[in-house]
Amino acid sequence: MPVMSPKLGEVLVKTTHSKDIDDALHKVFTEYLELKLTKLKGIIDEFQKKWGITFEEFKRKLKDGTLKADTYSFDTEKDFWQWEEAETLEKHYEEIKAQWI
């Protein structure tokens, strides 16, 4: 079992206004998950605004060549990889959140 320094435990409890270390860690981790999910949703929303479609539609249009942009351009590929990463991480953090709460 990992050991936490007393000083870190004290700072966590004071910072989060918690009753004990377990409660403090629960608060910190829950807030971390919410921050990550909010950031990822923002990234996803920006791509959806930019392209006017969902990621699934974007992938389908890339595959069948109906995307109204150069499929092989650096910017299109860069958007694909960043958008895919945000979608994948969002699912990952949502799964962790479901297990955590």
GROMACS elastic network, one bead per residue, 0.5 to 0.9 nm:
[ bonds ]
;  ai    aj funct       b0    kb
    4     7     6  0.83197   500
    4     8     6  0.66818   500
    4     9     6  0.65676   500
    5     8     6  0.53283   500
    5     9     6  0.63028   500
    5    10     6  0.86747   500
    6     9     6  0.50200   500
    6    10     6  0.60900   500
    6    11     6  0.86267   500
    7    10     6  0.50970   500
    7    11     6  0.62104   500
    7    12     6  0.86200   500
    8    11     6  0.50988   500
    8    12     6  0.60976   500
    8    13     6  0.85968   500
    9    12     6  0.51539   500
    9    13     6  0.62041   500
    9    14     6  0.86066   500
    9    20     6  0.83859   500
    9    21     6  0.59728   500
    9    24     6  0.85213   500
   10    13     6  0.52249   500
   10    14     6  0.61204   500
   10    15     6  0.84409   500
   10    20     6  0.88147   500
   10    21     6  0.79195   500
   11    14     6  0.51316   500
   11    15     6  0.58180   500
   11    16     6  0.83970   500
   12    15     6  0.51851   500
   12    16     6  0.60366   500
   12    17     6  0.81601   500
   12    18     6  0.80061   500
   12    20     6  0.87512   500
   12    21     6  0.69121   500
   12    24     6  0.59081   500
   12    25     6  0.74266   500
   12    28     6  0.84102   500
   13    16     6  0.54564   500
   13    17     6  0.56809   500
   13    18     6  0.50218   500
   13    19     6  0.67614   500
   13    20     6  0.60175   500
   13    21     6  0.59236   500
   13    22     6  0.89803   500
   13    23     6  0.80503   500
   13    24     6  0.54781   500
   13    25     6  0.84968   500
   14    17     6  0.50722   500
   14    18     6  0.68294   500
   14    19     6  0.89198   500
   14    24     6  0.86367   500
   15    18     6  0.79000   500
   15    24     6  0.83074   500
   16    19     6  0.89656   500
   16    23     6  0.86754   500
   16    24     6  0.58173   500
   16    25     6  0.87599   500
   16    27     6  0.71508   500
   16    28     6  0.75816   500
   17    20     6  0.88961   500
   17    24     6  0.75982   500
   18    21     6  0.73723   500
   18    22     6  0.86282   500
   18    23     6  0.58575   500
   18    24     6  0.52879   500
   18    27     6  0.83065   500
   19    22     6  0.84399   500
   19    23     6  0.65155   500
   19    24     6  0.74984   500
   20    23     6  0.54632   500
   20    24     6  0.62323   500
   20    25     6  0.87604   500
   21    25     6  0.60327   500
   21    26     6  0.84328   500
   22    25     6  0.52368   500
   22    26     6  0.61293   500
   22    27     6  0.86677   500
   23    26     6  0.50485   500
   23    27     6  0.62359   500
   23    28     6  0.86754   500
   24    27     6  0.51604   500
   24    28     6  0.61701   500
   24    29     6  0.85800   500
   25    28     6  0.50375   500
   25    29     6  0.59545   500
   25    30     6  0.83068   500
   26    29     6  0.53108   500
   26    30     6  0.59538   500
   26    31     6  0.84824   500
   26   100     6  0.89079   500
   27    30     6  0.51598   500
   27    31     6  0.60561   500
   27    32     6  0.84581   500
   28    31     6  0.52379   500
   28    32     6  0.60648   500
   28    33     6  0.87023   500
   29    33     6  0.62134   500
   29    34     6  0.86426   500
   30    33     6  0.52252   500
   30    34     6  0.63225   500
   30    35     6  0.87139   500
   30    97     6  0.77158   500
   30   100     6  0.80523   500
   30   101     6  0.82019   500
   31    34     6  0.50219   500
   31    35     6  0.61033   500
   31    36     6  0.85782   500
   32    35     6  0.51233   500
   32    36     6  0.61642   500
   32    37     6  0.85721   500
   33    36     6  0.51497   500
   33    37     6  0.60929   500
   33    38     6  0.85204   500
   33    93     6  0.66637   500
   33    94     6  0.83078   500
   33    96     6  0.83302   500
   33    97     6  0.68271   500
   34    37     6  0.51241   500
   34    38     6  0.60209   500
   34    39     6  0.85530   500
   34    93     6  0.88900   500
   34    97     6  0.85766   500
   35    38     6  0.51293   500
   35    39     6  0.61643   500
   35    40     6  0.86039   500
   36    39     6  0.51955   500
   36    40     6  0.61566   500
   36    41     6  0.85748   500
   36    89     6  0.89243   500
   36    90     6  0.80931   500
   36    93     6  0.76658   500
   37    40     6  0.50878   500
   37    41     6  0.59895   500
   37    42     6  0.84671   500
   37    89     6  0.84890   500
   37    90     6  0.60918   500
   37    93     6  0.68287   500
   37    94     6  0.75839   500
   38    41     6  0.51605   500
   38    42     6  0.61834   500
   38    43     6  0.87688   500
   39    42     6  0.51032   500
   39    43     6  0.63922   500
   39    44     6  0.87608   500
   40    43     6  0.50652   500
   40    44     6  0.61796   500
   40    45     6  0.85187   500
   40    86     6  0.55542   500
   40    87     6  0.75651   500
   40    89     6  0.75230   500
   40    90     6  0.60988   500
   41    44     6  0.50240   500
   41    45     6  0.59772   500
   41    46     6  0.85457   500
   41    86     6  0.78353   500
   41    87     6  0.84130   500
   41    90     6  0.73883   500
   42    45     6  0.50510   500
   42    46     6  0.61864   500
   42    47     6  0.87627   500
   43    46     6  0.51690   500
   43    47     6  0.64468   500
   43    48     6  0.87240   500
   43    82     6  0.87172   500
   43    83     6  0.75080   500
   43    86     6  0.68093   500
   44    47     6  0.52400   500
   44    48     6  0.61909   500
   44    49     6  0.86444   500
   44    54     6  0.86628   500
   44    55     6  0.82999   500
   44    83     6  0.64228   500
   44    86     6  0.64713   500
   44    87     6  0.69963   500
   45    48     6  0.50086   500
   45    49     6  0.61144   500
   45    50     6  0.85193   500
   46    49     6  0.51089   500
   46    50     6  0.60546   500
   46    51     6  0.86103   500
   47    51     6  0.60299   500
   47    52     6  0.79016   500
   47    53     6  0.82844   500
   47    54     6  0.82160   500
   47    55     6  0.82038   500
   47    79     6  0.76345   500
   47    83     6  0.68243   500
   48    51     6  0.53500   500
   48    52     6  0.52211   500
   48    53     6  0.53007   500
   48    54     6  0.56243   500
   48    55     6  0.73103   500
   49    52     6  0.50608   500
   49    53     6  0.74154   500
   50    53     6  0.83154   500
   51    54     6  0.80334   500
   51    58     6  0.78695   500
   53    56     6  0.81509   500
   53    57     6  0.60189   500
   53    58     6  0.64116   500
   54    57     6  0.52434   500
   54    58     6  0.61613   500
   54    59     6  0.87246   500
   55    59     6  0.61136   500
   55    60     6  0.85215   500
   55    80     6  0.84065   500
   55    83     6  0.72171   500
   55    84     6  0.75464   500
   55    87     6  0.80143   500
   56    59     6  0.51896   500
   56    60     6  0.62166   500
   56    61     6  0.86385   500
   57    60     6  0.50250   500
   57    61     6  0.60337   500
   57    62     6  0.84474   500
   58    61     6  0.52047   500
   58    62     6  0.60989   500
   58    63     6  0.85844   500
   58    67     6  0.72984   500
   58    80     6  0.81619   500
   59    62     6  0.50901   500
   59    63     6  0.61432   500
   59    64     6  0.86989   500
   59    80     6  0.79572   500
   60    63     6  0.50799   500
   60    64     6  0.61816   500
   60    65     6  0.83215   500
   60    66     6  0.83557   500
   60    67     6  0.86081   500
   61    64     6  0.52165   500
   61    65     6  0.56293   500
   61    68     6  0.85805   500
   62    65     6  0.51795   500
   62    66     6  0.65553   500
   62    67     6  0.56787   500
   62    71     6  0.61527   500
   63    66     6  0.79535   500
   63    67     6  0.86888   500
   63    71     6  0.88519   500
   64    67     6  0.80471   500
   65    68     6  0.84878   500
   65    71     6  0.71822   500
   66    69     6  0.84339   500
   66    71     6  0.89002   500
   67    70     6  0.75518   500
   67    71     6  0.69284   500
   68    71     6  0.83209   500
   69    72     6  0.87064   500
   69    73     6  0.81900   500
   69    76     6  0.74385   500
   70    73     6  0.53808   500
   70    74     6  0.89140   500
   70    75     6  0.88502   500
   70    76     6  0.69721   500
   71    74     6  0.87349   500
   71    76     6  0.61582   500
   71    77     6  0.72529   500
   72    75     6  0.84328   500
   72    76     6  0.67134   500
   72    77     6  0.64782   500
   73    76     6  0.53430   500
   73    77     6  0.62536   500
   73    78     6  0.84844   500
   74    77     6  0.52328   500
   74    78     6  0.59138   500
   74    79     6  0.85264   500
   75    78     6  0.50009   500
   75    79     6  0.60862   500
   75    80     6  0.85351   500
   76    79     6  0.51420   500
   76    80     6  0.61867   500
   76    81     6  0.88082   500
   77    81     6  0.62868   500
   77    82     6  0.86310   500
   78    81     6  0.52969   500
   78    82     6  0.61619   500
   78    83     6  0.83704   500
   79    82     6  0.52134   500
   79    83     6  0.57649   500
   79    84     6  0.82497   500
   80    83     6  0.52018   500
   80    84     6  0.59163   500
   80    85     6  0.84723   500
   81    84     6  0.51162   500
   81    85     6  0.60807   500
   81    86     6  0.86626   500
   82    85     6  0.50896   500
   82    86     6  0.62562   500
   82    87     6  0.86810   500
   83    86     6  0.51416   500
   83    87     6  0.61911   500
   83    88     6  0.85636   500
   84    87     6  0.51058   500
   84    88     6  0.60321   500
   84    89     6  0.84898   500
   85    88     6  0.51278   500
   85    89     6  0.60107   500
   85    90     6  0.83940   500
   86    89     6  0.52087   500
   86    90     6  0.59533   500
   86    91     6  0.86425   500
   87    90     6  0.51371   500
   87    91     6  0.63746   500
   87    92     6  0.86875   500
   88    91     6  0.52991   500
   88    92     6  0.62405   500
   88    93     6  0.87848   500
   89    93     6  0.60757   500
   89    94     6  0.83847   500
   90    93     6  0.52717   500
   90    94     6  0.60228   500
   90    95     6  0.85848   500
   91    94     6  0.50549   500
   91    95     6  0.61829   500
   91    96     6  0.87067   500
   92    95     6  0.52673   500
   92    96     6  0.64214   500
   92    97     6  0.86983   500
   93    97     6  0.59897   500
   93    98     6  0.85240   500
   94    98     6  0.61317   500
   94    99     6  0.86908   500
   95    98     6  0.51380   500
   95    99     6  0.63937   500
   95   100     6  0.85997   500
   96    99     6  0.51603   500
   96   100     6  0.59897   500
   96   101     6  0.86594   500
   97   101     6  0.60157   500
   98   101     6  0.56868   500
